[in-house]
Amino acid sequence: MKQNDFEISIRFQGKQYSFVFGSQAYIFHTGILNGFFERYGIDKLLQYTDFVHQCYLKDDNRTPLGALADYISENWESVRDKPAREVLEDFYF
């Protein structure tokens, strides 16, 4: 099976959003639970999902994904323009 043969779809507010990784769906869901959608809207929620996922993929540690997603959601304004490695360093230390 090729990577692009797998897709996870989420229906949210009448629209469907598709992800290649289950971790992306988890991050999307976490963003909704954290109130990210209410604060920033769907476009920023999708950016947040991608940003957290990129940090997750670049992490050399056993990432506590929920905690990382919470951290980025709570600190979005100050972390959104930082490189992933810098965000991870701030998150762990």
PDB file of N, CA, C and O in Angstrom:
ATOM      1  N   MET A   1       0.842  -1.176   0.000  1.00  0.00           N
ATOM      2  CA  MET A   1       0.000   0.000   0.000  1.00  0.00           C
ATOM      3  C   MET A   1       0.890   1.243   0.000  1.00  0.00           C
ATOM      4  O   MET A   1       1.820   1.350   0.800  1.00  0.00           O
ATOM      5  N   LYS A   2       0.606   2.148  -0.873  1.00  0.00           N
ATOM      6  CA  LYS A   2       1.322   3.415  -0.935  1.00  0.00           C
ATOM      7  C   LYS A   2       0.746   4.369   0.100  1.00  0.00           C
ATOM      8  O   LYS A   2      -0.409   4.245   0.508  1.00  0.00           O
ATOM      9  N   GLN A   3       1.572   5.323   0.516  1.00  0.00           N
ATOM     10  CA  GLN A   3       1.124   6.289   1.514  1.00  0.00           C
ATOM     11  C   GLN A   3      -0.129   7.021   1.050  1.00  0.00           C
ATOM     12  O   GLN A   3      -1.032   7.251   1.854  1.00  0.00           O
ATOM     13  N   ASN A   4      -0.204   7.387  -0.204  1.00  0.00           N
ATOM     14  CA  ASN A   4      -1.353   8.153  -0.673  1.00  0.00           C
ATOM     15  C   ASN A   4      -2.594   7.288  -0.893  1.00  0.00           C
ATOM     16  O   ASN A   4      -3.622   7.796  -1.340  1.00  0.00           O
ATOM     17  N   ASP A   5      -2.517   5.995  -0.587  1.00  0.00           N
ATOM     18  CA  ASP A   5      -3.686   5.125  -0.654  1.00  0.00           C
ATOM     19  C   ASP A   5      -4.486   5.159   0.645  1.00  0.00           C
ATOM     20  O   ASP A   5      -5.570   4.581   0.722  1.00  0.00           O
ATOM     21  N   PHE A   6      -3.967   5.820   1.644  1.00  0.00           N
ATOM     22  CA  PHE A   6      -4.596   5.864   2.958  1.00  0.00           C
ATOM     23  C   PHE A   6      -5.019   7.296   3.251  1.00  0.00           C
ATOM     24  O   PHE A   6      -4.265   8.237   3.004  1.00  0.00           O
ATOM     25  N   GLU A   7      -6.219   7.454   3.777  1.00  0.00           N
ATOM     26  CA  GLU A   7      -6.709   8.792   4.078  1.00  0.00           C
ATOM     27  C   GLU A   7      -7.708   8.706   5.226  1.00  0.00           C
ATOM     28  O   GLU A   7      -8.520   7.784   5.298  1.00  0.00           O
ATOM     29  N   ILE A   8      -7.629   9.667   6.102  1.00  0.00           N
ATOM     30  CA  ILE A   8      -8.581   9.769   7.203  1.00  0.00           C
ATOM     31  C   ILE A   8      -9.407  11.015   6.961  1.00  0.00           C
ATOM     32  O   ILE A   8      -8.860  12.095   6.735  1.00  0.00           O
ATOM     33  N   SER A   9     -10.703  10.873   7.007  1.00  0.00           N
ATOM     34  CA  SER A   9     -11.589  12.015   6.781  1.00  0.00           C
ATOM     35  C   SER A   9     -12.368  12.325   8.046  1.00  0.00           C
ATOM     36  O   SER A   9     -12.820  11.434   8.766  1.00  0.00           O
ATOM     37  N   ILE A  10     -12.505  13.607   8.287  1.00  0.00           N
ATOM     38  CA  ILE A  10     -13.269  14.095   9.428  1.00  0.00           C
ATOM     39  C   ILE A  10     -14.334  15.037   8.899  1.00  0.00           C
ATOM     40  O   ILE A  10     -14.054  15.905   8.071  1.00  0.00           O
ATOM     41  N   ARG A  11     -15.532  14.865   9.372  1.00  0.00           N
ATOM     42  CA  ARG A  11     -16.596  15.802   9.035  1.00  0.00           C
ATOM     43  C   ARG A  11     -16.761  16.731  10.229  1.00  0.00           C
ATOM     44  O   ARG A  11     -17.027  16.293  11.348  1.00  0.00           O
ATOM     45  N   PHE A  12     -16.598  18.022   9.964  1.00  0.00           N
ATOM     46  CA  PHE A  12     -16.691  19.030  11.014  1.00  0.00           C
ATOM     47  C   PHE A  12     -17.485  20.209  10.479  1.00  0.00           C
ATOM     48  O   PHE A  12     -17.116  20.811   9.471  1.00  0.00           O
ATOM     49  N   GLN A  13     -18.547  20.528  11.141  1.00  0.00           N
ATOM     50  CA  GLN A  13     -19.439  21.620  10.769  1.00  0.00           C
ATOM     51  C   GLN A  13     -19.873  21.535   9.305  1.00  0.00           C
ATOM     52  O   GLN A  13     -19.876  22.529   8.580  1.00  0.00           O
ATOM     53  N   GLY A  14     -20.234  20.337   8.899  1.00  0.00           N
ATOM     54  CA  GLY A  14     -20.775  20.125   7.564  1.00  0.00           C
ATOM     55  C   GLY A  14     -19.752  20.039   6.446  1.00  0.00           C
ATOM     56  O   GLY A  14     -20.124  19.863   5.286  1.00  0.00           O
ATOM     57  N   LYS A  15     -18.476  20.158   6.766  1.00  0.00           N
ATOM     58  CA  LYS A  15     -17.434  20.046   5.750  1.00  0.00           C
ATOM     59  C   LYS A  15     -16.534  18.868   6.077  1.00  0.00           C
ATOM     60  O   LYS A  15     -16.394  18.471   7.234  1.00  0.00           O
ATOM     61  N   GLN A  16     -15.937  18.328   5.047  1.00  0.00           N
ATOM     62  CA  GLN A  16     -15.057  17.181   5.223  1.00  0.00           C
ATOM     63  C   GLN A  16     -13.602  17.613   5.079  1.00  0.00           C
ATOM     64  O   GLN A  16     -13.244  18.349   4.160  1.00  0.00           O
ATOM     65  N   TYR A  17     -12.777  17.143   6.002  1.00  0.00           N
ATOM     66  CA  TYR A  17     -11.348  17.428   6.001  1.00  0.00           C
ATOM     67  C   TYR A  17     -10.617  16.098   5.975  1.00  0.00           C
ATOM     68  O   TYR A  17     -10.932  15.191   6.745  1.00  0.00           O
ATOM     69  N   SER A  18      -9.645  15.987   5.090  1.00  0.00           N
ATOM     70  CA  SER A  18      -8.925  14.729   4.925  1.00  0.00           C
ATOM     71  C   SER A  18      -7.470  14.880   5.343  1.00  0.00           C
ATOM     72  O   SER A  18      -6.838  15.913   5.121  1.00  0.00           O
ATOM     73  N   PHE A  19      -6.964  13.822   5.952  1.00  0.00           N
ATOM     74  CA  PHE A  19      -5.590  13.796   6.426  1.00  0.00           C
ATOM     75  C   PHE A  19      -4.936  12.488   6.015  1.00  0.00           C
ATOM     76  O   PHE A  19      -5.603  11.462   5.880  1.00  0.00           O
ATOM     77  N   VAL A  20      -3.638  12.534   5.819  1.00  0.00           N
ATOM     78  CA  VAL A  20      -2.873  11.357   5.420  1.00  0.00           C
ATOM     79  C   VAL A  20      -2.464  10.535   6.643  1.00  0.00           C
ATOM     80  O   VAL A  20      -2.302   9.318   6.552  1.00  0.00           O
ATOM     81  N   PHE A  21      -2.299  11.199   7.778  1.00  0.00           N
ATOM     82  CA  PHE A  21      -1.849  10.531   9.001  1.00  0.00           C
ATOM     83  C   PHE A  21      -2.915  10.643  10.094  1.00  0.00           C
ATOM     84  O   PHE A  21      -3.599  11.659  10.213  1.00  0.00           O
ATOM     85  N   GLY A  22      -3.036   9.597  10.871  1.00  0.00           N
ATOM     86  CA  GLY A  22      -3.936   9.632  12.016  1.00  0.00           C
ATOM     87  C   GLY A  22      -3.533  10.694  13.015  1.00  0.00           C
ATOM     88  O   GLY A  22      -4.385  11.280  13.683  1.00  0.00           O
ATOM     89  N   SER A  23      -2.240  10.948  13.122  1.00  0.00           N
ATOM     90  CA  SER A  23      -1.758  11.973  14.049  1.00  0.00           C
ATOM     91  C   SER A  23      -2.282  13.355  13.658  1.00  0.00           C
ATOM     92  O   SER A  23      -2.520  14.190  14.530  1.00  0.00           O
ATOM     93  N   GLN A  24      -2.461  13.602  12.384  1.00  0.00           N
ATOM     94  CA  GLN A  24      -3.020  14.887  11.947  1.00  0.00           C
ATOM     95  C   GLN A  24      -4.476  15.017  12.398  1.00  0.00           C
ATOM     96  O   GLN A  24      -4.899  16.083  12.847  1.00  0.00           O
ATOM     97  N   ALA A  25      -5.226  13.945  12.278  1.00  0.00           N
ATOM     98  CA  ALA A  25      -6.621  13.961  12.725  1.00  0.00           C
ATOM     99  C   ALA A  25      -6.687  14.201  14.234  1.00  0.00           C
ATOM    100  O   ALA A  25      -7.548  14.936  14.719  1.00  0.00           O
ATOM    101  N   TYR A  26      -5.778  13.578  14.960  1.00  0.00           N
ATOM    102  CA  TYR A  26      -5.717  13.765  16.412  1.00  0.00           C
ATOM    103  C   TYR A  26      -5.413  15.226  16.759  1.00  0.00           C
ATOM    104  O   TYR A  26      -6.039  15.798  17.651  1.00  0.00           O
ATOM    105  N   ILE A  27      -4.464  15.818  16.061  1.00  0.00           N
ATOM    106  CA  ILE A  27      -4.096  17.220  16.305  1.00  0.00           C
ATOM    107  C   ILE A  27      -5.271  18.138  15.976  1.00  0.00           C
ATOM    108  O   ILE A  27      -5.570  19.060  16.734  1.00  0.00           O
ATOM    109  N   PHE A  28      -5.930  17.893  14.862  1.00  0.00           N
ATOM    110  CA  PHE A  28      -7.105  18.674  14.463  1.00  0.00           C
ATOM    111  C   PHE A  28      -8.158  18.628  15.571  1.00  0.00           C
ATOM    112  O   PHE A  28      -8.707  19.657  15.965  1.00  0.00           O
ATOM    113  N   HIS A  29      -8.426  17.432  16.061  1.00  0.00           N
ATOM    114  CA  HIS A  29      -9.406  17.240  17.130  1.00  0.00           C
ATOM    115  C   HIS A  29      -8.975  17.959  18.411  1.00  0.00           C
ATOM    116  O   HIS A  29      -9.790  18.597  19.077  1.00  0.00           O
ATOM    117  N   THR A  30      -7.704  17.850  18.744  1.00  0.00           N
ATOM    118  CA  THR A  30      -7.179  18.521  19.934  1.00  0.00           C
ATOM    119  C   THR A  30      -7.328  20.035  19.811  1.00  0.00           C
ATOM    120  O   THR A  30      -7.669  20.709  20.782  1.00  0.00           O
ATOM    121  N   GLY A  31      -7.073  20.564  18.624  1.00  0.00           N
ATOM    122  CA  GLY A  31      -7.247  21.998  18.395  1.00  0.00           C
ATOM    123  C   GLY A  31      -8.684  22.439  18.612  1.00  0.00           C
ATOM    124  O   GLY A  31      -8.933  23.512  19.163  1.00  0.00           O
ATOM    125  N   ILE A  32      -9.620  21.625  18.185  1.00  0.00           N
ATOM    126  CA  ILE A  32     -11.035  21.944  18.405  1.00  0.00           C
ATOM    127  C   ILE A  32     -11.342  21.924  19.899  1.00  0.00           C
ATOM    128  O   ILE A  32     -11.988  22.835  20.416  1.00  0.00           O
ATOM    129  N   LEU A  33     -10.877  20.885  20.591  1.00  0.00           N
ATOM    130  CA  LEU A  33     -11.127  20.784  22.031  1.00  0.00           C
ATOM    131  C   LEU A  33     -10.479  21.929  22.808  1.00  0.00           C
ATOM    132  O   LEU A  33     -11.006  22.361  23.833  1.00  0.00           O
ATOM    133  N   ASN A  34      -9.345  22.419  22.325  1.00  0.00           N
ATOM    134  CA  ASN A  34      -8.647  23.525  22.989  1.00  0.00           C
ATOM    135  C   ASN A  34      -9.246  24.889  22.666  1.00  0.00           C
ATOM    136  O   ASN A  34      -8.756  25.908  23.152  1.00  0.00           O
ATOM    137  N   GLY A  35     -10.289  24.920  21.861  1.00  0.00           N
ATOM    138  CA  GLY A  35     -10.916  26.187  21.511  1.00  0.00           C
ATOM    139  C   GLY A  35     -10.190  26.948  20.420  1.00  0.00           C
ATOM    140  O   GLY A  35     -10.471  28.124  20.185  1.00  0.00           O
ATOM    141  N   PHE A  36      -9.257  26.286  19.751  1.00  0.00           N
ATOM    142  CA  PHE A  36      -8.480  26.952  18.706  1.00  0.00           C
ATOM    143  C   PHE A  36      -9.384  27.402  17.560  1.00  0.00           C
ATOM    144  O   PHE A  36      -9.224  28.503  17.031  1.00  0.00           O
ATOM    145  N   PHE A  37     -10.323  26.556  17.184  1.00  0.00           N
ATOM    146  CA  PHE A  37     -11.245  26.905  16.101  1.00  0.00           C
ATOM    147  C   PHE A  37     -12.050  28.155  16.449  1.00  0.00           C
ATOM    148  O   PHE A  37     -12.204  29.048  15.615  1.00  0.00           O
ATOM    149  N   GLU A  38     -12.558  28.220  17.666  1.00  0.00           N
ATOM    150  CA  GLU A  38     -13.364  29.372  18.078  1.00  0.00           C
ATOM    151  C   GLU A  38     -12.546  30.663  18.086  1.00  0.00           C
ATOM    152  O   GLU A  38     -13.058  31.730  17.748  1.00  0.00           O
ATOM    153  N   ARG A  39     -11.289  30.560  18.470  1.00  0.00           N
ATOM    154  CA  ARG A  39     -10.437  31.757  18.532  1.00  0.00           C
ATOM    155  C   ARG A  39      -9.954  32.214  17.165  1.00  0.00           C
ATOM    156  O   ARG A  39      -9.874  33.415  16.907  1.00  0.00           O
ATOM    157  N   TYR A  40      -9.630  31.269  16.285  1.00  0.00           N
ATOM    158  CA  TYR A  40      -8.935  31.627  15.049  1.00  0.00           C
ATOM    159  C   TYR A  40      -9.642  31.234  13.758  1.00  0.00           C
ATOM    160  O   TYR A  40      -9.311  31.770  12.700  1.00  0.00           O
ATOM    161  N   GLY A  41     -10.592  30.327  13.807  1.00  0.00           N
ATOM    162  CA  GLY A  41     -11.278  29.900  12.589  1.00  0.00           C
ATOM    163  C   GLY A  41     -10.623  28.690  11.941  1.00  0.00           C
ATOM    164  O   GLY A  41      -9.579  28.210  12.382  1.00  0.00           O
ATOM    165  N   ILE A  42     -11.261  28.216  10.892  1.00  0.00           N
ATOM    166  CA  ILE A  42     -10.847  26.957  10.269  1.00  0.00           C
ATOM    167  C   ILE A  42      -9.499  27.061   9.557  1.00  0.00           C
ATOM    168  O   ILE A  42      -8.703  26.124   9.622  1.00  0.00           O
ATOM    169  N   ASP A  43      -9.226  28.167   8.885  1.00  0.00           N
ATOM    170  CA  ASP A  43      -7.949  28.274   8.167  1.00  0.00           C
ATOM    171  C   ASP A  43      -6.764  28.181   9.122  1.00  0.00           C
ATOM    172  O   ASP A  43      -5.784  27.491   8.840  1.00  0.00           O
ATOM    173  N   LYS A  44      -6.857  28.869  10.238  1.00  0.00           N
ATOM    174  CA  LYS A  44      -5.773  28.820  11.231  1.00  0.00           C
ATOM    175  C   LYS A  44      -5.730  27.455  11.918  1.00  0.00           C
ATOM    176  O   LYS A  44      -4.653  26.975  12.271  1.00  0.00           O
ATOM    177  N   LEU A  45      -6.888  26.829  12.107  1.00  0.00           N
ATOM    178  CA  LEU A  45      -6.902  25.486  12.689  1.00  0.00           C
ATOM    179  C   LEU A  45      -6.150  24.512  11.785  1.00  0.00           C
ATOM    180  O   LEU A  45      -5.406  23.662  12.273  1.00  0.00           O
ATOM    181  N   LEU A  46      -6.336  24.629  10.494  1.00  0.00           N
ATOM    182  CA  LEU A  46      -5.617  23.763   9.558  1.00  0.00           C
ATOM    183  C   LEU A  46      -4.121  24.085   9.552  1.00  0.00           C
ATOM    184  O   LEU A  46      -3.295  23.178   9.445  1.00  0.00           O
ATOM    185  N   GLN A  47      -3.767  25.363   9.666  1.00  0.00           N
ATOM    186  CA  GLN A  47      -2.351  25.743   9.773  1.00  0.00           C
ATOM    187  C   GLN A  47      -1.752  25.189  11.063  1.00  0.00           C
ATOM    188  O   GLN A  47      -0.641  24.658  11.069  1.00  0.00           O
ATOM    189  N   TYR A  48      -2.499  25.319  12.143  1.00  0.00           N
ATOM    190  CA  TYR A  48      -2.074  24.778  13.438  1.00  0.00           C
ATOM    191  C   TYR A  48      -1.845  23.269  13.334  1.00  0.00           C
ATOM    192  O   TYR A  48      -0.838  22.754  13.820  1.00  0.00           O
ATOM    193  N   THR A  49      -2.773  22.576  12.707  1.00  0.00           N
ATOM    194  CA  THR A  49      -2.660  21.123  12.547  1.00  0.00           C
ATOM    195  C   THR A  49      -1.383  20.769  11.802  1.00  0.00           C
ATOM    196  O   THR A  49      -0.649  19.870  12.213  1.00  0.00           O
ATOM    197  N   ASP A  50      -1.120  21.466  10.720  1.00  0.00           N
ATOM    198  CA  ASP A  50       0.090  21.205   9.942  1.00  0.00           C
ATOM    199  C   ASP A  50       1.347  21.558  10.738  1.00  0.00           C
ATOM    200  O   ASP A  50       2.329  20.817  10.712  1.00  0.00           O
ATOM    201  N   PHE A  51       1.314  22.681  11.438  1.00  0.00           N
ATOM    202  CA  PHE A  51       2.478  23.128  12.201  1.00  0.00           C
ATOM    203  C   PHE A  51       2.820  22.143  13.322  1.00  0.00           C
ATOM    204  O   PHE A  51       3.978  21.761  13.488  1.00  0.00           O
ATOM    205  N   VAL A  52       1.814  21.740  14.081  1.00  0.00           N
ATOM    206  CA  VAL A  52       2.053  20.776  15.162  1.00  0.00           C
ATOM    207  C   VAL A  52       2.574  19.467  14.571  1.00  0.00           C
ATOM    208  O   VAL A  52       3.482  18.850  15.127  1.00  0.00           O
ATOM    209  N   HIS A  53       2.007  19.052  13.458  1.00  0.00           N
ATOM    210  CA  HIS A  53       2.434  17.794  12.846  1.00  0.00           C
ATOM    211  C   HIS A  53       3.883  17.871  12.371  1.00  0.00           C
ATOM    212  O   HIS A  53       4.634  16.907  12.518  1.00  0.00           O
ATOM    213  N   GLN A  54       4.274  18.993  11.811  1.00  0.00           N
ATOM    214  CA  GLN A  54       5.668  19.160  11.384  1.00  0.00           C
ATOM    215  C   GLN A  54       6.611  19.109  12.584  1.00  0.00           C
ATOM    216  O   GLN A  54       7.683  18.507  12.507  1.00  0.00           O
ATOM    217  N   CYS A  55       6.220  19.730  13.679  1.00  0.00           N
ATOM    218  CA  CYS A  55       7.028  19.654  14.903  1.00  0.00           C
ATOM    219  C   CYS A  55       7.125  18.209  15.377  1.00  0.00           C
ATOM    220  O   CYS A  55       8.196  17.738  15.762  1.00  0.00           O
ATOM    221  N   TYR A  56       6.009  17.524  15.343  1.00  0.00           N
ATOM    222  CA  TYR A  56       5.945  16.121  15.761  1.00  0.00           C
ATOM    223  C   TYR A  56       6.891  15.252  14.929  1.00  0.00           C
ATOM    224  O   TYR A  56       7.602  14.405  15.470  1.00  0.00           O
ATOM    225  N   LEU A  57       6.893  15.466  13.628  1.00  0.00           N
ATOM    226  CA  LEU A  57       7.745  14.668  12.745  1.00  0.00           C
ATOM    227  C   LEU A  57       9.226  14.983  12.927  1.00  0.00           C
ATOM    228  O   LEU A  57      10.074  14.113  12.730  1.00  0.00           O
ATOM    229  N   LYS A  58       9.537  16.207  13.296  1.00  0.00           N
ATOM    230  CA  LYS A  58      10.939  16.608  13.455  1.00  0.00           C
ATOM    231  C   LYS A  58      11.500  16.275  14.837  1.00  0.00           C
ATOM    232  O   LYS A  58      12.707  16.373  15.058  1.00  0.00           O
ATOM    233  N   ASP A  59      10.640  15.887  15.751  1.00  0.00           N
ATOM    234  CA  ASP A  59      11.077  15.626  17.118  1.00  0.00           C
ATOM    235  C   ASP A  59      11.875  14.330  17.194  1.00  0.00           C
ATOM    236  O   ASP A  59      11.461  13.300  16.661  1.00  0.00           O
ATOM    237  N   ASP A  60      13.017  14.392  17.858  1.00  0.00           N
ATOM    238  CA  ASP A  60      13.864  13.215  18.044  1.00  0.00           C
ATOM    239  C   ASP A  60      13.472  12.417  19.284  1.00  0.00           C
ATOM    240  O   ASP A  60      13.969  11.311  19.498  1.00  0.00           O
ATOM    241  N   ASN A  61      12.594  12.970  20.088  1.00  0.00           N
ATOM    242  CA  ASN A  61      12.158  12.314  21.322  1.00  0.00           C
ATOM    243  C   ASN A  61      10.863  11.536  21.077  1.00  0.00           C
ATOM    244  O   ASN A  61      10.296  11.572  19.985  1.00  0.00           O
ATOM    245  N   ARG A  62      10.422  10.851  22.092  1.00  0.00           N
ATOM    246  CA  ARG A  62       9.115  10.189  22.041  1.00  0.00           C
ATOM    247  C   ARG A  62       8.078  11.246  22.397  1.00  0.00           C
ATOM    248  O   ARG A  62       7.735  11.425  23.565  1.00  0.00           O
ATOM    249  N   THR A  63       7.605  11.915  21.420  1.00  0.00           N
ATOM    250  CA  THR A  63       6.773  13.100  21.595  1.00  0.00           C
ATOM    251  C   THR A  63       5.468  12.800  22.316  1.00  0.00           C
ATOM    252  O   THR A  63       4.714  11.924  21.893  1.00  0.00           O
ATOM    253  N   PRO A  64       5.192  13.520  23.402  1.00  0.00           N
ATOM    254  CA  PRO A  64       3.854  13.462  23.984  1.00  0.00           C
ATOM    255  C   PRO A  64       2.955  14.380  23.142  1.00  0.00           C
ATOM    256  O   PRO A  64       2.818  15.569  23.430  1.00  0.00           O
ATOM    257  N   LEU A  65       2.354  13.810  22.109  1.00  0.00           N
ATOM    258  CA  LEU A  65       1.675  14.608  21.087  1.00  0.00           C
ATOM    259  C   LEU A  65       0.575  15.495  21.657  1.00  0.00           C
ATOM    260  O   LEU A  65       0.451  16.655  21.263  1.00  0.00           O
ATOM    261  N   GLY A  66      -0.214  14.972  22.568  1.00  0.00           N
ATOM    262  CA  GLY A  66      -1.277  15.784  23.159  1.00  0.00           C
ATOM    263  C   GLY A  66      -0.722  16.993  23.891  1.00  0.00           C
ATOM    264  O   GLY A  66      -1.246  18.099  23.759  1.00  0.00           O
ATOM    265  N   ALA A  67       0.330  16.787  24.657  1.00  0.00           N
ATOM    266  CA  ALA A  67       0.950  17.892  25.398  1.00  0.00           C
ATOM    267  C   ALA A  67       1.575  18.904  24.442  1.00  0.00           C
ATOM    268  O   ALA A  67       1.490  20.111  24.672  1.00  0.00           O
ATOM    269  N   LEU A  68       2.200  18.422  23.375  1.00  0.00           N
ATOM    270  CA  LEU A  68       2.782  19.326  22.381  1.00  0.00           C
ATOM    271  C   LEU A  68       1.688  20.144  21.698  1.00  0.00           C
ATOM    272  O   LEU A  68       1.836  21.353  21.519  1.00  0.00           O
ATOM    273  N   ALA A  69       0.599  19.491  21.319  1.00  0.00           N
ATOM    274  CA  ALA A  69      -0.520  20.194  20.681  1.00  0.00           C
ATOM    275  C   ALA A  69      -1.116  21.235  21.630  1.00  0.00           C
ATOM    276  O   ALA A  69      -1.439  22.346  21.209  1.00  0.00           O
ATOM    277  N   ASP A  70      -1.261  20.883  22.897  1.00  0.00           N
ATOM    278  CA  ASP A  70      -1.767  21.837  23.892  1.00  0.00           C
ATOM    279  C   ASP A  70      -0.824  23.028  24.029  1.00  0.00           C
ATOM    280  O   ASP A  70      -1.263  24.178  24.044  1.00  0.00           O
ATOM    281  N   TYR A  71       0.469  22.746  24.127  1.00  0.00           N
ATOM    282  CA  TYR A  71       1.471  23.806  24.283  1.00  0.00           C
ATOM    283  C   TYR A  71       1.416  24.787  23.106  1.00  0.00           C
ATOM    284  O   TYR A  71       1.417  26.002  23.300  1.00  0.00           O
ATOM    285  N   ILE A  72       1.369  24.248  21.901  1.00  0.00           N
ATOM    286  CA  ILE A  72       1.353  25.117  20.723  1.00  0.00           C
ATOM    287  C   ILE A  72       0.045  25.898  20.651  1.00  0.00           C
ATOM    288  O   ILE A  72       0.046  27.070  20.275  1.00  0.00           O
ATOM    289  N   SER A  73      -1.058  25.268  21.003  1.00  0.00           N
ATOM    290  CA  SER A  73      -2.339  25.971  21.015  1.00  0.00           C
ATOM    291  C   SER A  73      -2.319  27.135  22.006  1.00  0.00           C
ATOM    292  O   SER A  73      -2.763  28.239  21.690  1.00  0.00           O
ATOM    293  N   GLU A  74      -1.806  26.879  23.193  1.00  0.00           N
ATOM    294  CA  GLU A  74      -1.763  27.906  24.238  1.00  0.00           C
ATOM    295  C   GLU A  74      -0.788  29.036  23.907  1.00  0.00           C
ATOM    296  O   GLU A  74      -0.955  30.160  24.381  1.00  0.00           O
ATOM    297  N   ASN A  75       0.219  28.742  23.102  1.00  0.00           N
ATOM    298  CA  ASN A  75       1.270  29.723  22.799  1.00  0.00           C
ATOM    299  C   ASN A  75       1.329  30.079  21.312  1.00  0.00           C
ATOM    300  O   ASN A  75       2.370  30.518  20.822  1.00  0.00           O
ATOM    301  N   TRP A  76       0.239  29.896  20.605  1.00  0.00           N
ATOM    302  CA  TRP A  76       0.212  30.043  19.155  1.00  0.00           C
ATOM    303  C   TRP A  76       0.829  31.353  18.671  1.00  0.00           C
ATOM    304  O   TRP A  76       1.644  31.350  17.748  1.00  0.00           O
ATOM    305  N   GLU A  77       0.454  32.447  19.273  1.00  0.00           N
ATOM    306  CA  GLU A  77       0.933  33.753  18.800  1.00  0.00           C
ATOM    307  C   GLU A  77       2.454  33.868  18.873  1.00  0.00           C
ATOM    308  O   GLU A  77       3.067  34.511  18.020  1.00  0.00           O
ATOM    309  N   SER A  78       3.059  33.259  19.868  1.00  0.00           N
ATOM    310  CA  SER A  78       4.510  33.392  20.034  1.00  0.00           C
ATOM    311  C   SER A  78       5.310  32.286  19.346  1.00  0.00           C
ATOM    312  O   SER A  78       6.520  32.430  19.171  1.00  0.00           O
ATOM    313  N   VAL A  79       4.669  31.198  18.956  1.00  0.00           N
ATOM    314  CA  VAL A  79       5.431  30.089  18.358  1.00  0.00           C
ATOM    315  C   VAL A  79       5.180  29.882  16.871  1.00  0.00           C
ATOM    316  O   VAL A  79       5.976  29.220  16.206  1.00  0.00           O
ATOM    317  N   ARG A  80       4.117  30.419  16.344  1.00  0.00           N
ATOM    318  CA  ARG A  80       3.701  30.075  14.972  1.00  0.00           C
ATOM    319  C   ARG A  80       4.723  30.406  13.893  1.00  0.00           C
ATOM    320  O   ARG A  80       4.716  29.783  12.832  1.00  0.00           O
ATOM    321  N   ASP A  81       5.596  31.369  14.141  1.00  0.00           N
ATOM    322  CA  ASP A  81       6.596  31.738  13.138  1.00  0.00           C
ATOM    323  C   ASP A  81       7.990  31.190  13.449  1.00  0.00           C
ATOM    324  O   ASP A  81       8.951  31.489  12.740  1.00  0.00           O
ATOM    325  N   LYS A  82       8.094  30.398  14.492  1.00  0.00           N
ATOM    326  CA  LYS A  82       9.393  29.830  14.866  1.00  0.00           C
ATOM    327  C   LYS A  82       9.640  28.528  14.112  1.00  0.00           C
ATOM    328  O   LYS A  82       8.695  27.842  13.724  1.00  0.00           O
ATOM    329  N   PRO A  83      10.904  28.191  13.907  1.00  0.00           N
ATOM    330  CA  PRO A  83      11.216  26.876  13.334  1.00  0.00           C
ATOM    331  C   PRO A  83      10.806  25.765  14.310  1.00  0.00           C
ATOM    332  O   PRO A  83      10.793  25.965  15.525  1.00  0.00           O
ATOM    333  N   ALA A  84      10.479  24.619  13.770  1.00  0.00           N
ATOM    334  CA  ALA A  84      10.006  23.498  14.585  1.00  0.00           C
ATOM    335  C   ALA A  84      10.986  23.132  15.695  1.00  0.00           C
ATOM    336  O   ALA A  84      10.573  22.900  16.831  1.00  0.00           O
ATOM    337  N   ARG A  85      12.263  23.078  15.381  1.00  0.00           N
ATOM    338  CA  ARG A  85      13.263  22.695  16.393  1.00  0.00           C
ATOM    339  C   ARG A  85      13.283  23.678  17.565  1.00  0.00           C
ATOM    340  O   ARG A  85      13.463  23.275  18.715  1.00  0.00           O
ATOM    341  N   GLU A  86      13.100  24.945  17.276  1.00  0.00           N
ATOM    342  CA  GLU A  86      13.072  25.950  18.342  1.00  0.00           C
ATOM    343  C   GLU A  86      11.827  25.779  19.215  1.00  0.00           C
ATOM    344  O   GLU A  86      11.897  25.902  20.438  1.00  0.00           O
ATOM    345  N   VAL A  87      10.704  25.498  18.585  1.00  0.00           N
ATOM    346  CA  VAL A  87       9.470  25.254  19.337  1.00  0.00           C
ATOM    347  C   VAL A  87       9.645  24.034  20.235  1.00  0.00           C
ATOM    348  O   VAL A  87       9.243  24.047  21.398  1.00  0.00           O
ATOM    349  N   LEU A  88      10.242  22.991  19.694  1.00  0.00           N
ATOM    350  CA  LEU A  88      10.457  21.776  20.482  1.00  0.00           C
ATOM    351  C   LEU A  88      11.396  22.034  21.656  1.00  0.00           C
ATOM    352  O   LEU A  88      11.177  21.528  22.757  1.00  0.00           O
ATOM    353  N   GLU A  89      12.429  22.814  21.419  1.00  0.00           N
ATOM    354  CA  GLU A  89      13.354  23.148  22.508  1.00  0.00           C
ATOM    355  C   GLU A  89      12.625  23.907  23.617  1.00  0.00           C
ATOM    356  O   GLU A  89      12.802  23.613  24.799  1.00  0.00           O
ATOM    357  N   ASP A  90      11.807  24.882  23.227  1.00  0.00           N
ATOM    358  CA  ASP A  90      11.021  25.635  24.213  1.00  0.00           C
ATOM    359  C   ASP A  90      10.040  24.717  24.942  1.00  0.00           C
ATOM    360  O   ASP A  90       9.844  24.844  26.151  1.00  0.00           O
ATOM    361  N   PHE A  91       9.437  23.809  24.217  1.00  0.00           N
ATOM    362  CA  PHE A  91       8.460  22.882  24.791  1.00  0.00           C
ATOM    363  C   PHE A  91       9.100  21.981  25.849  1.00  0.00           C
ATOM    364  O   PHE A  91       8.529  21.775  26.920  1.00  0.00           O
ATOM    365  N   TYR A  92      10.266  21.454  25.551  1.00  0.00           N
ATOM    366  CA  TYR A  92      10.910  20.524  26.476  1.00  0.00           C
ATOM    367  C   TYR A  92      11.635  21.213  27.628  1.00  0.00           C
ATOM    368  O   TYR A  92      11.813  20.626  28.695  1.00  0.00           O
ATOM    369  N   PHE A  93      12.052  22.455  27.410  1.00  0.00           N
ATOM    370  CA  PHE A  93      12.838  23.128  28.446  1.00  0.00           C
ATOM    371  C   PHE A  93      12.139  24.383  28.839  1.00  0.00           C
ATOM    372  O   PHE A  93      12.623  25.115  29.703  1.00  0.00           O
TER     373      PHE A  93
END
